[in-house]
Amino acid sequence: MNPVILNRFSSIFMQSSKNIAVVGSGLVGSLLALYLQKAGHKVVVFDRRPDIRKVEFSGRSINLAMSNRGWKALREIGIEIEIKKIALPLDKRALHVSSQPLYFQPYGKKGEAIYSISRGVLNRKMIDLAEAEGVKFRFEEKVWDIDLANARLYTGESEKSEWKEYQYDLIFGADGAFSRVRHKMQRNSRFNYSQHFVDVGYKELTIDANPDGSHKLDNASFHIWPRGEFMLIAMPNLDGSFTCTLFLPFEGEVSFESLTTEAQADAFFETHFPDIKEEISNLKRDFFKNPTSSMVTIKCFPWTYWDKVALVGDSAHAIVPFYGQGMNAGFEDISVLFEKMKQHGDNWEQIFLEYQQERKPNADAIAELSCRNFLEMSSKTADPEFILRKKIEKRFGEKYPELWLPMYSRVTFSDKPYTEALAIGDWQRAVMDEVMEIPGIEEKWNSQKVEDKMLEIIKNNGST
């Protein structure tokens, strides 16, 4: 870690040192703990699970796609370069469409890429970095209750065992979609909460490295096998392997429910993923070994309790993974929180108030975008009309960058508000719907005539 950055970081805070508890040692909890410790506070992290550095990975992970918002949060604390050592840049999608040649679709402008990182590898690294700065971790210590008004935690071996009591100045809930901290807040009057499970589940699979350690597929691409109601994705790891994720309905004709025997799994992979048939034995092995997991969108408000307790990351806004923004949005929570700390010093009530007011609408916006993106990834990426739309958008955006930044770039390669990306994305869709109605668009999509028509449509619809 760069000591110059860290010294500058700690010197910008005019705050009294607080004793702070963070519940949850995942990615967002570990980053938050590191930020708080470097700001001069004393931080203890509680987690009901064992230390992830001492256990095997669970087989429930989807590789992470780090993008601009995440990197910004890491850069501010001085660990961006360190984390990039365990990441691989992906500058394009590789589309494995049935009965068609492999097609590559660039993500953004030259030099723009998302980064593939193993969740387990990153989490271990984040805990190491936080611990090295003085953060204390208390693993296998489950929080059973929270006294919100007085910032007290109660932990124990079970709900009926004798509990330990801990007194803190502040408590942060970073304990995921089924947060114990949020559960306590839900008992308060006027606390709004909703959860929605999608009908699609996921299962982690693996494509092993070649014998020489090289990758079997292009290692600068995010690989997608779009199959309509289901899809397979693959993201590369540093060791030459790929972490794959199969997204499949829980029930139905083609579903997890319908694949119960090895013969059925063989037929499924042979039929739908013939270009990786040499990997079927590995895919089938993981299919029956690894658990089938569900995906949920969680919304709630408020995220804070006076000047004592606050929620961050999935505890406040769990989203489905189809835009690759779950971790990035959680890391951005920390960036915004610390902007408020710099502005308001010891006024934690004001810090928390402005933090939740700014983040809540953006969390709702990325939740909506993430749900929409499943349809794009599983179906539209294989659709010739969708591919043509993207070509037109890319060409127009390169020529008129002040008028057109594709929504994916606005979400992934900028730190503009998610609310802005959602609103402008809806406007762009309306513009492109008109463009695609131009007679003969398939033949003259890259002509001056189409370009002029698009400028006219944008003028008539109002510019961004």
C-alpha positions in Angstrom: 0.0 0.0 0.0 1.3 3.5 -0.9 2.1 5.2 2.4 1.8 8.7 0.8 -1.8 8.0 -0.3 -2.7 6.6 3.1 -1.2 9.4 5.0 -3.0 11.9 2.8 -6.2 9.8 3.3 -6.1 9.8 7.1 -5.2 13.5 7.3 -8.3 14.7 5.4 -10.7 13.5 8.2 -11.5 15.8 11.1 -13.2 13.2 13.2 -12.9 11.9 16.7 -11.7 8.3 16.9 -14.6 5.9 17.4 -14.9 2.2 18.3 -16.7 0.7 15.4 -18.1 -2.8 14.7 -18.6 -4.1 11.1 -20.8 -7.1 10.8 -19.7 -9.2 7.8 -16.2 -9.9 6.5 -17.1 -10.1 2.8 -15.8 -7.8 0.2 -17.7 -4.7 1.2 -17.3 -5.3 4.9 -13.5 -5.7 4.5 -13.1 -2.6 2.4 -15.2 -0.6 4.8 -13.1 -1.8 7.7 -10.0 -0.8 5.9 -11.3 2.7 5.1 -12.5 3.3 8.7 -9.2 2.1 10.2 -7.2 4.4 7.9 -9.5 7.3 8.9 -8.3 6.9 12.5 -11.0 4.7 14.0 -10.7 1.3 15.8 -12.5 -1.4 13.9 -13.6 -4.9 14.8 -15.2 -7.1 12.2 -17.6 -9.9 13.2 -18.4 -12.9 11.0 -20.4 -16.0 11.8 -18.4 -18.0 9.2 -14.8 -19.4 9.5 -11.9 -17.4 8.2 -12.2 -17.7 4.4 -8.4 -17.8 4.2 -8.4 -21.2 6.0 -11.2 -23.0 4.1 -11.9 -24.3 0.6 -14.1 -22.2 -1.7 -17.7 -23.2 -1.5 -18.6 -23.7 -5.1 -21.3 -21.0 -4.9 -19.4 -18.1 -6.5 -19.8 -16.1 -9.7 -16.5 -14.5 -10.8 -16.5 -10.8 -10.2 -16.3 -8.1 -12.9 -14.5 -5.2 -11.4 -15.2 -1.9 -13.3 -14.7 1.8 -12.8 -16.7 2.3 -9.7 -14.9 -0.5 -7.9 -11.5 0.6 -9.0 -12.2 4.1 -7.9 -13.0 3.0 -4.3 -9.8 0.9 -4.3 -7.7 3.8 -5.8 -8.9 6.2 -3.0 -7.5 3.9 -0.3 -4.3 3.1 -2.3 -4.8 -0.6 -3.1 -5.8 -0.5 -6.8 -2.4 -1.6 -8.1 -2.2 -4.4 -5.6 -5.6 -5.8 -6.5 -4.9 -5.5 -10.3 -2.2 -8.1 -9.8 -4.9 -10.8 -9.1 -7.2 -9.7 -12.0 -7.5 -10.3 -15.7 -8.8 -7.5 -18.1 -11.6 -8.5 -20.4 -12.2 -6.0 -23.2 -15.0 -7.9 -25.1 -17.8 -10.4 -25.0 -17.2 -13.7 -26.8 -20.6 -14.9 -28.0 -21.0 -18.7 -28.6 -24.3 -18.7 -30.5 -25.7 -22.1 -31.6 -24.7 -23.1 -35.2 -22.8 -19.8 -35.8 -19.1 -18.8 -35.7 -17.7 -17.3 -32.5 -18.5 -13.6 -32.5 -16.6 -11.0 -30.5 -18.4 -7.8 -29.3 -16.1 -5.1 -27.8 -17.3 -3.6 -24.5 -16.3 0.0 -25.0 -13.6 2.2 -26.5 -10.1 0.9 -27.0 -8.4 0.4 -23.6 -11.7 0.0 -21.7 -12.2 -3.4 -20.0 -13.8 -5.1 -17.0 -11.6 -7.2 -14.9 -12.2 -10.8 -13.9 -11.4 -11.6 -10.3 -12.1 -14.7 -8.2 -14.4 -13.7 -5.4 -12.6 -16.0 -2.9 -9.1 -14.8 -3.9 -10.2 -11.1 -3.7 -11.9 -11.6 -0.3 -8.8 -13.3 1.2 -6.7 -10.4 -0.1 -9.0 -7.7 1.3 -9.0 -9.3 4.7 -5.2 -9.5 4.6 -4.9 -5.9 3.8 -7.4 -4.8 6.4 -5.7 -6.9 9.1 -2.3 -5.5 8.2 -3.6 -2.0 9.0 -4.9 -3.0 12.5 -8.4 -4.2 11.8 -9.4 -7.0 14.2 -11.4 -9.9 12.9 -13.6 -12.1 15.0 -14.5 -15.2 12.9 -17.1 -17.8 13.9 -18.8 -15.4 16.2 -22.4 -14.9 15.2 -24.3 -11.7 16.0 -27.7 -12.7 17.3 -29.1 -9.3 18.4 -28.3 -5.6 18.1 -29.4 -2.8 20.5 -29.8 -0.2 17.7 -30.2 2.9 20.0 -27.1 2.1 22.0 -24.9 0.4 19.4 -24.5 -2.8 21.3 -23.9 -6.2 19.8 -24.8 -9.6 21.3 -23.0 -12.8 20.0 -23.1 -16.4 21.0 -22.9 -20.0 19.9 -26.6 -20.3 19.4 -29.8 -18.3 19.9 -30.4 -20.0 23.3 -26.8 -20.0 24.5 -25.3 -17.4 26.8 -24.5 -14.2 24.8 -21.5 -11.9 25.0 -22.3 -8.1 24.9 -20.1 -5.6 23.1 -20.5 -1.9 23.3 -19.5 0.3 20.3 -20.0 3.9 19.1 -21.1 2.8 15.6 -22.2 -0.4 13.9 -22.2 -1.1 10.2 -24.2 -4.0 8.7 -22.3 -5.5 5.8 -23.6 -9.0 6.4 -25.2 -9.7 3.0 -28.7 -10.2 1.6 -30.0 -11.9 4.7 -28.4 -9.4 7.1 -28.9 -9.8 10.8 -28.4 -6.1 11.3 -31.1 -5.3 8.8 -33.4 -7.9 10.3 -33.3 -6.0 13.6 -34.0 -2.7 11.8 -37.0 -4.3 10.1 -38.8 -4.4 13.5 -38.9 -0.7 13.6 -42.0 1.2 12.6 -42.0 2.6 9.0 -39.1 0.4 7.8 -39.9 -0.6 4.2 -38.6 -3.9 2.9 -39.1 -6.1 -0.1 -37.4 -9.2 -1.6 -38.0 -10.8 -5.0 -36.4 -14.1 -6.1 -36.1 -14.7 -9.8 -37.2 -18.1 -11.2 -33.7 -18.7 -12.5 -31.0 -20.3 -10.3 -27.3 -20.7 -10.9 -24.6 -23.3 -10.5 -20.8 -22.9 -10.5 -18.9 -25.0 -13.0 -15.2 -25.1 -14.1 -13.2 -25.4 -17.3 -9.7 -26.5 -16.3 -6.5 -25.1 -17.7 -4.6 -26.8 -20.5 -1.8 -29.2 -19.3 0.7 -26.3 -19.8 -1.4 -23.9 -17.7 -2.7 -21.9 -20.6 -6.4 -21.0 -21.1 -8.6 -23.2 -23.3 -10.6 -20.2 -24.4 -9.7 -16.5 -25.2 -8.6 -15.1 -21.8 -9.4 -11.5 -22.7 -13.1 -12.2 -23.2 -16.2 -12.6 -21.1 -17.7 -15.8 -22.7 -21.5 -16.2 -23.1 -23.5 -19.1 -24.5 -26.9 -17.4 -24.9 -29.7 -19.9 -25.1 -32.9 -17.9 -24.6 -34.3 -18.9 -21.2 -30.9 -20.0 -19.9 -27.3 -19.3 -20.5 -23.7 -20.3 -19.6 -21.0 -17.7 -18.9 -17.3 -18.2 -18.3 -14.6 -15.8 -16.9 -10.9 -16.6 -16.8 -8.7 -17.0 -13.8 -5.0 -16.4 -13.4 -4.3 -20.2 -13.1 -5.5 -20.9 -16.7 -9.0 -22.1 -15.6 -12.4 -20.6 -16.2 -15.0 -20.2 -13.6 -18.3 -20.9 -15.4 -21.8 -20.2 -14.2 -24.9 -22.0 -15.6 -28.1 -19.9 -15.2 -31.1 -22.2 -15.6 -34.7 -22.1 -14.5 -35.5 -24.1 -11.4 -38.5 -25.8 -12.9 -39.7 -26.5 -16.5 -38.8 -28.6 -19.5 -35.2 -27.5 -19.5 -34.4 -26.8 -15.8 -32.4 -27.9 -12.8 -35.4 -29.9 -11.8 -35.3 -31.9 -15.1 -31.6 -32.8 -14.9 -31.3 -35.5 -12.2 -29.2 -38.2 -13.9 -25.7 -38.2 -15.6 -27.3 -39.3 -18.8 -29.7 -36.3 -18.7 -26.8 -33.9 -17.9 -24.7 -35.5 -20.8 -27.5 -34.9 -23.2 -28.0 -31.4 -22.0 -24.4 -30.3 -22.4 -24.0 -32.1 -25.7 -27.1 -30.5 -27.1 -26.6 -26.9 -26.0 -22.8 -26.5 -25.6 -21.3 -28.7 -28.3 -18.2 -26.3 -28.8 -16.9 -27.3 -25.4 -17.9 -31.0 -25.5 -14.4 -32.0 -24.4 -15.2 -30.3 -21.1 -18.5 -32.1 -20.5 -17.0 -34.6 -18.0 -15.7 -31.7 -15.8 -19.0 -29.7 -16.3 -21.0 -32.7 -15.3 -18.8 -33.4 -12.3 -19.3 -29.9 -11.0 -23.0 -30.0 -11.9 -23.7 -32.7 -9.4 -21.1 -31.7 -6.8 -21.9 -28.0 -6.5 -25.1 -26.5 -5.0 -27.8 -24.8 -6.9 -28.2 -21.3 -5.7 -30.9 -18.7 -5.9 -30.8 -15.0 -6.7 -32.7 -12.3 -5.0 -33.3 -8.5 -5.3 -33.7 -6.8 -1.9 -34.8 -3.3 -1.4 -35.3 -1.5 1.9 -35.3 2.0 3.5 -34.1 3.6 5.7 -30.6 2.3 5.6 -29.6 4.0 8.9 -30.7 4.3 12.5 -30.1 7.8 13.7 -26.3 8.2 14.2 -25.6 4.7 15.4 -26.2 2.1 12.7 -25.9 1.9 8.9 -26.3 -0.7 6.2 -23.9 -1.0 3.2 -23.7 -3.3 0.2 -26.0 -6.3 -0.1 -27.4 -5.7 3.3 -29.1 -2.5 1.9 -29.5 -3.4 -1.7 -28.9 -7.0 -2.9 -29.2 -7.3 -6.7 -29.1 -10.1 -9.3 -25.7 -10.5 -10.9 -26.5 -9.8 -14.6 -24.9 -6.4 -14.9 -21.8 -7.4 -12.9 -22.4 -4.4 -10.6 -23.1 -5.9 -7.2 -19.6 -5.6 -5.8 -19.0 -2.3 -7.7 -22.2 -0.8 -6.2 -21.2 -1.9 -2.8 -17.8 -0.4 -3.1 -19.3 2.8 -4.4 -21.4 2.9 -1.2 -18.1 3.2 0.7 -16.8 6.0 -1.6 -20.0 8.0 -1.0 -20.0 7.4 2.7 -16.5 8.7 3.0 -17.2 11.8 1.0 -19.9 12.6 3.6 -17.4 11.9 6.4 -15.0 14.4 4.9 -17.8 17.0 4.6 -19.4 16.6 8.0 -16.7 15.5 10.5 -18.3 14.1 13.7 -21.9 14.8 12.6 -22.7 11.2 12.0 -26.4 11.8 11.9 -25.9 14.1 8.9 -23.4 11.7 7.3 -25.8 8.8 7.5 -28.8 10.9 6.3 -27.0 12.2 3.1 -25.4 8.8 2.5 -28.7 7.0 2.3 -30.5 9.8 0.4 -27.8 9.7 -2.3 -27.4 5.9 -2.6 -31.0 4.6 -2.3 -32.2 5.9 -5.7 -29.0 4.7 -7.4 -29.4 1.2 -5.8 -32.9 0.9 -7.1 -31.7 2.0 -10.6 -29.0 -0.6 -10.8 -31.4 -3.3 -9.5 -33.7 -2.5 -12.4 -30.9 -2.5 -14.9 -29.6 -5.8 -13.6 -32.9 -7.5 -14.0 -33.2 -6.2 -17.6 -29.8 -7.4 -18.5 -30.6 -11.1 -18.1 -32.8 -10.9 -21.1 -30.1 -9.1 -23.1 -27.4 -11.6 -22.2 -29.4 -14.8 -22.5 -31.4 -13.9 -25.7 -30.7 -10.6 -27.3 -26.9 -11.1 -27.7 -27.7 -13.9 -30.2 -30.2 -11.8 -32.1 -29.0 -10.3 -35.4 -31.1 -7.2 -34.9 -29.7 -6.6 -31.5 -26.1 -7.0 -32.9 -26.9 -4.5 -35.6 -28.3 -2.0 -33.0 -25.0 -2.3 -31.1 -23.0 -1.7 -34.3 -25.0 1.4 -35.1 -24.7 2.8 -31.5 -20.9 2.1 -31.5 -20.3 3.8 -34.8 -22.5 6.8 -33.9 -20.9 7.1 -30.4 -17.4 7.1 -31.8 -18.3 10.0 -34.2 -20.5 12.0 -31.8 -19.3 11.1 -28.2 -20.9 14.3 -26.9 -24.3 13.0 -28.0 -24.1 9.3 -27.4 -22.5 7.2 -24.8 -23.9 3.6 -24.8 -25.7 2.7 -21.6 -23.3 -0.2 -20.8 -20.4 2.2 -20.9 -22.3 4.7 -18.8 -22.8 2.1 -16.1 -19.5 0.2 -16.4 -16.9 2.7 -17.5 -17.9 5.8 -15.6 -19.0 6.8 -12.1 -22.0 8.8 -13.2 -25.1 8.0 -11.1 -27.0 4.8 -11.9 -30.2 6.8 -12.0 -28.7 8.9 -14.9 -27.7 5.7 -16.8 -31.2 4.2 -16.4 -33.0 7.4 -17.6 -30.7 8.0 -20.5 -30.7 4.3 -21.4 -34.5 4.5 -21.8 -34.2 7.6 -23.9 -31.6 5.9 -26.1 -33.8 2.8 -26.6 -36.6 5.0 -27.9 -34.2 6.7 -30.3 -32.9 3.3 -31.5 -36.4 1.9 -32.0 -37.0 4.7 -34.5 -33.6 4.2 -36.2 -34.3 0.4 -36.6 -37.5 1.3 -38.5 -35.6 3.0 -41.3 -36.3 1.0 -44.5 -33.3 -1.1 -45.6 -31.4 -0.4 -42.3 -29.6 -3.8 -42.6 -27.8 -2.7 -45.8 -27.2 1.0 -45.2 -26.7 1.1 -41.4 -23.2 2.7 -41.7 -24.3 5.3 -44.3 -24.4 9.1 -44.0 -28.1 8.9 -44.7 -28.7 6.8 -41.5 -26.4 9.0 -39.6 -28.3 12.2 -40.6 -31.6 10.5 -39.7 -30.3 9.6 -36.3 -29.3 13.2 -35.7 -32.7 14.3 -36.7 -34.4 11.7 -34.4 -32.2 12.8 -31.4 -33.1 16.5 -32.1 -36.8 15.6 -32.2 -36.6 13.5 -29.0 -34.5 16.0 -27.0 -30.8 15.5 -26.5 -29.1 14.1 -23.3 
